[in-house]
């Protein structure tokens, strides 16, 4: 009479069975763990946020704001601040625009003959990003309104300038001074005031 012999049969059920460890094989090295960015750190009155090898610790234009505008921002947007910048970004902005205030820009955005102020704000927590608020008629003082989303820096495009609209695939002429938001390595958009509100137009891809 023959007795059945079972030799090395392994059943794998739903991925639950495992081979026994082989002492002759080297242990598998642990997988690298993702590193999280360091939390924001307060540097004086400015929040420094680590971005690559640079820290946003340069005043983006808070000191250039009139007292009334500064007080209005602190009252209406307490969880936001005038966006600070990396030193290298400020130097590049100075070379392009001749100014060291990449978070504050002025112009007659609504075409009423009076100067207005646009301010780039960034959330103190570093998230969700940045917004641009505008003081229409900054000489008399006004309530800031949100014009649209921000990027890394803002500047003013002079009235009568021309640029290409990627939204309409055509050249456009700016009827008034216009806010432009730019980032270091991505697109740019203009915020055009028309009929009581700001409209966004993509001017660089």
C-alpha positions in Angstrom: 0.0 0.0 0.0 1.3 3.4 -1.0 1.4 6.3 1.4 1.0 9.8 -0.3 3.9 12.2 0.2 3.3 16.0 0.0 6.5 17.8 -1.0 6.8 21.6 -0.8 3.2 22.6 -1.7 2.4 26.3 -1.0 -1.0 27.8 -1.3 -1.3 31.6 -1.5 -4.7 32.8 -0.5 -5.6 36.4 -1.2 -1.9 37.4 -0.7 -2.0 36.4 3.0 0.6 33.5 2.9 4.2 34.5 3.2 7.4 32.7 2.5 9.6 32.0 5.5 12.5 34.3 6.0 15.7 33.2 4.4 18.6 33.7 6.7 21.1 33.6 3.8 19.6 36.7 2.1 20.4 40.2 3.3 17.6 42.1 5.0 15.8 44.5 2.7 16.7 48.2 3.6 13.8 50.3 4.9 12.0 52.5 2.4 12.9 56.2 2.7 10.3 58.2 4.5 9.1 61.5 2.9 10.3 64.6 4.6 7.8 67.3 5.5 8.6 71.0 5.2 9.5 72.8 8.4 6.6 74.7 9.9 6.7 78.5 9.5 8.9 80.4 12.0 8.3 83.9 13.2 11.2 86.3 12.3 10.5 89.6 13.9 7.2 90.8 12.4 7.6 88.7 9.3 6.8 85.1 8.8 9.7 83.1 7.2 8.5 80.1 5.2 11.1 77.7 3.9 10.9 77.4 0.1 13.7 75.3 -1.3 16.9 76.9 -0.1 15.5 80.3 0.7 13.3 81.8 3.4 10.7 84.4 2.8 12.0 87.0 5.3 12.1 90.2 3.3 9.3 92.8 3.7 7.4 92.8 0.5 6.1 96.4 0.9 4.3 96.6 4.3 6.5 99.6 5.2 5.4 101.4 2.1 1.7 101.2 3.0 -0.1 104.3 4.4 -1.1 103.9 8.0 -4.8 103.8 7.2 -4.3 101.0 4.6 -2.1 99.0 7.1 -4.7 99.3 9.8 -7.5 98.3 7.4 -5.7 95.1 6.4 -4.9 94.1 10.0 -8.5 94.6 10.9 -10.2 92.9 7.9 -7.7 90.2 7.2 -6.1 89.3 10.5 -5.0 85.8 9.3 -3.2 87.2 6.3 -0.1 89.4 5.9 1.6 91.4 3.2 3.5 88.7 1.4 7.2 88.4 2.4 9.8 87.4 -0.1 13.1 85.6 -0.6 16.1 88.0 -0.9 17.0 86.7 -4.4 13.4 87.2 -5.6 13.5 90.8 -4.5 16.7 91.5 -6.3 15.3 90.0 -9.5 12.2 92.1 -9.1 14.3 95.2 -8.6 16.2 94.5 -11.8 12.9 94.0 -13.8 10.7 96.8 -12.2 13.1 99.1 -10.5 11.3 98.7 -7.1 11.8 96.6 -4.0 8.1 96.3 -3.1 7.0 93.1 -5.0 3.8 92.9 -2.8 2.6 96.4 -3.2 2.0 98.3 -6.4 0.1 101.5 -7.3 -1.8 102.8 -10.4 -5.1 104.2 -11.5 -6.8 100.8 -11.9 -10.4 102.0 -12.2 -9.7 105.0 -14.4 -11.1 107.7 -12.1 -7.9 109.8 -12.1 -7.0 108.9 -8.5 -4.2 106.6 -7.4 -5.1 103.1 -6.2 -3.1 100.5 -4.3 -2.9 96.8 -4.8 -1.5 94.5 -2.1 -0.4 90.9 -2.3 -1.5 89.0 0.8 -0.3 85.6 1.9 -2.0 83.4 4.5 0.0 83.5 7.7 -0.3 79.7 7.9 1.3 79.4 4.4 -2.0 77.9 3.0 -4.1 78.2 0.9 -2.0 80.7 -1.0 -2.2 84.4 -1.9 -4.8 86.9 -2.8 -4.6 90.5 -4.2 -6.7 93.2 -2.4 -7.1 96.7 -3.8 -7.7 100.0 -2.2 -9.5 102.1 -4.8 -8.8 105.8 -4.3 -6.0 105.2 -1.8 -5.4 108.9 -1.3 -8.7 109.3 0.4 -8.8 105.9 1.9 -11.2 103.1 1.0 -12.3 99.7 2.0 -10.0 97.0 0.5 -11.7 94.6 -2.0 -10.4 91.2 -3.2 -9.4 91.5 -6.8 -8.3 87.9 -7.4 -5.8 85.3 -6.7 -2.1 86.1 -6.3 1.2 84.4 -7.3 4.7 85.3 -6.2 4.8 89.1 -7.0 2.6 91.8 -8.4 3.3 94.9 -10.5 1.5 97.5 -12.6 1.1 97.5 -16.3 0.8 101.0 -17.6 -2.3 102.3 -19.4 -2.0 101.9 -23.1 0.4 99.0 -22.9 -0.3 95.9 -25.0 0.0 92.2 -24.2 -1.2 88.9 -25.5 -4.4 87.3 -24.0 -4.1 83.6 -24.0 -7.7 83.4 -23.1 -8.8 85.1 -26.3 -5.7 84.3 -28.4 -5.3 88.0 -29.4 -3.4 91.1 -28.5 -5.2 93.4 -26.1 -4.6 97.0 -25.0 -5.0 98.0 -21.4 -7.4 101.0 -21.1 -6.3 101.7 -17.5 -3.3 100.9 -15.4 -3.6 97.2 -14.7 -2.4 94.8 -12.0 -0.3 91.8 -13.1 0.5 88.8 -10.9 3.6 86.8 -11.8 5.4 83.8 -10.4 9.0 82.7 -10.8 8.5 79.7 -13.1 4.9 79.7 -14.3 2.3 81.8 -15.9 1.2 85.4 -15.3 -2.3 87.0 -15.3 -3.6 90.5 -15.4 -6.5 91.8 -13.3 -8.4 94.3 -15.3 -11.0 96.5 -13.7 -14.2 96.8 -15.7 -17.8 97.6 -14.8 -17.2 97.6 -11.1 -15.1 94.5 -10.7 -11.8 92.9 -11.7 -11.5 90.3 -14.5 -8.7 87.9 -14.8 -6.8 87.5 -18.1 -4.0 85.1 -18.7 -1.0 87.0 -20.3 1.7 84.4 -20.0 1.7 80.6 -20.2 
